[in-house]
């Protein structure tokens, strides 16, 4: 079983800056409280094939996660796919749209898929993710707007 959640948010930064911030997955703990630690492999600029390895805490349980960047089309698209073998895995991305006045609309989405016993849990995970999606978007907006300007 699988399902998707998504959110959209407008950020008061140009698309290039938003893209650069989001492409560096090491920024994820700034807007995702479930991410406790994250590293980029290899250490260097994010590219297709870059892997982000993290420790996350969901429902009181810590798990290891590995996501590979599958699409990196600056400044419009970022896609990732989970490589780890967890009960519930995610695949998703960001779509960025330039708006007038140096603003950017970001669409965030993830498809969650249950594996084995995770097929029974994925509905709960989706429900929680959908409920938090607007807040997740607001946390991304706040984190990007609080980050140092790159241009």
Secondary structure, DSSP 8 states (H G I E B T S, - for coil): -EEEEEEEEEESS-HHHHHHHHH-GGGGGGT-TTEEEEEEESSSS--TT-EEEEEEEETTEEEEEEEEEEEEETTTEEEEEE-S--SEEEEEEEEEEEETTTEEEEEEEEEEEE-TTHHHHHHHHHHHHHHHHHHHHHHHHHHHHHS----
